[in-house]
Amino acid sequence: MRNLKRALLAIFVLFLFLAILAFVLENQQSVSLLFLGWAGPQLPVSLVVVVVLLIGMVIGPILGWLLGHRSKVSRKRLV
């Protein structure tokens, strides 16, 4: 059973890697983002999307932890 789980995990990781590789290879056109008057450098679309995804993966759990911590504190005050 342990070997089956490892094999399925390896297949999933390989599939994920191939999907990311296909996305990066298909999105090589350069774009420049404009935000509040600030223009960013010309970067490939895939790089912009992957960087934003990674930033979201860091910020999301931090915000979840902060909101959960705040909720625990408010519940303790009620008791």
C-alpha positions, 0 to 999 in steps of 0.5 A: 500500500505504501508503494502504491501511495508513493507511485501515485504521488510521483505520477501526480508530481510528474503531471504537475511538473509537465503542466507547469512546463507546458504553461511556461513554454506556451506563454513566452510573450512579453508584457509590461504591467501598469499599476497606479502609474508604475510600469513594470519591466517587460517580462514573459506572461508565464513568469508574471503568473507564476510569481503572483501565484507564489506570492498568493501561496505565501500571503494566503496562509498568513492571512488565514492564520491571522484571522483564525488567531483573531477569532480565537482571541475574541472567543476567549474574551466572550467566555 
